[in-house]
């Protein structure tokens, strides 16, 4: 085993011959397609976390807001509202990201 092979993780050595989709946002391979989302501009799979970062930049969130996946291809801009000892989440805006399948 040479120096390069030692540096490769077990996952990388096991999967080095597989072709992975490349995230159009960060240009890195997508190893787990289940956690990817179709990028609306390119139509290619993108890392979920990369997409969240992109949406945060696009929608200029306030300090008490965050973006959550709310299902069916939609994300929500969510405001965190503290009531007493509990924290409530209020959806301020819904973002239909993926096309609805009719």
FENBELCOR-V392633 format. One record per residue. N is the residue number from 1. RES is the residue in one small letter. PHI is phi in radians with two decimals (999 if undefined). PSI is psi in whole degrees, 0 to 359 (NA if undefined). BURIAL is + if it has 16 or more other C-alpha atoms within 10 Angstrom, else -. Layout:
[[N,RES,PHI,PSI,BURIAL] [N,RES,PHI,PSI,BURIAL]]
//
This chain:
[[1,x,999,124,-] [2,x,-1.49,178,-] [3,x,-1.06,320,-] [4,x,-1.14,317,-] [5,x,-1.12,324,-] [6,x,-1.14,326,-] [7,x,-1.30,337,-] [8,x,-1.27,138,-] [9,x,-1.26,167,-] [10,x,-1.00,316,-] [11,x,-1.03,314,-] [12,x,-1.12,318,-] [13,x,-1.14,320,-] [14,x,-1.17,325,-] [15,x,-1.98,19,-] [16,x,-1.16,338,-] [17,x,-1.67,1,-] [18,x,-1.47,146,-] [19,x,-1.69,120,-] [20,x,-1.85,150,-] [21,x,-1.11,149,+] [22,x,-1.84,129,+] [23,x,-1.12,127,+] [24,x,-1.27,351,+] [25,x,-1.62,310,+] [26,x,-1.84,352,-] [27,x,1.09,29,-] [28,x,-1.93,156,-] [29,x,-1.13,147,-] [30,x,-1.74,106,+] [31,x,-1.43,332,+] [32,x,-2.15,95,-] [33,x,-1.12,334,-] [34,x,-1.05,328,-] [35,x,-1.69,16,-] [36,x,-1.78,163,+] [37,x,-2.28,147,+] [38,x,-1.25,120,+] [39,x,-1.22,126,+] [40,x,-1.21,335,-] [41,x,-1.46,326,-] [42,x,-1.86,339,-] [43,x,1.34,6,-] [44,x,-1.75,159,-] [45,x,-1.15,142,+] [46,x,-2.32,151,+] [47,x,-1.05,139,+] [48,x,-1.00,313,+] [49,x,-1.12,323,-] [50,x,-1.12,320,+] [51,x,-1.13,318,+] [52,x,-1.05,315,+] [53,x,-1.06,318,-] [54,x,-1.11,317,-] [55,x,-1.14,322,+] [56,x,-1.08,321,+] [57,x,-1.19,319,-] [58,x,-1.18,323,-] [59,x,-1.76,2,-] [60,x,0.78,73,-] [61,x,-1.25,151,-] [62,x,-1.37,163,-] [63,x,-1.02,331,-] [64,x,-1.67,14,-] [65,x,-1.99,156,+] [66,x,-2.60,171,+] [67,x,-1.99,130,+] [68,x,-2.16,150,-] [69,x,-1.42,127,+] [70,x,-1.96,6,-] [71,x,1.79,162,-] [72,x,0.95,38,-] [73,x,1.33,16,-] [74,x,-2.03,148,-] [75,x,-2.04,159,+] [76,x,-2.29,141,+] [77,x,-1.49,117,+] [78,x,-2.00,132,+] [79,x,-1.73,134,+] [80,x,-1.59,118,-] [81,x,-2.07,120,-] [82,x,-1.57,126,-] [83,x,-2.18,105,-] [84,x,1.12,236,-] [85,x,-1.61,353,-] [86,x,-1.82,161,-] [87,x,-2.05,124,-] [88,x,-1.84,150,-] [89,x,-1.98,128,-] [90,x,-2.05,124,-] [91,x,-1.35,113,+] [92,x,-1.51,329,-] [93,x,-2.70,139,-] [94,x,-1.79,137,-] [95,x,-2.09,110,-] [96,x,-1.37,102,-] [97,x,-1.57,308,+] [98,x,-1.64,149,-] [99,x,-1.14,143,-] [100,x,-1.30,136,-] [101,x,-1.55,116,-] [102,x,-1.68,NA,-]]
//
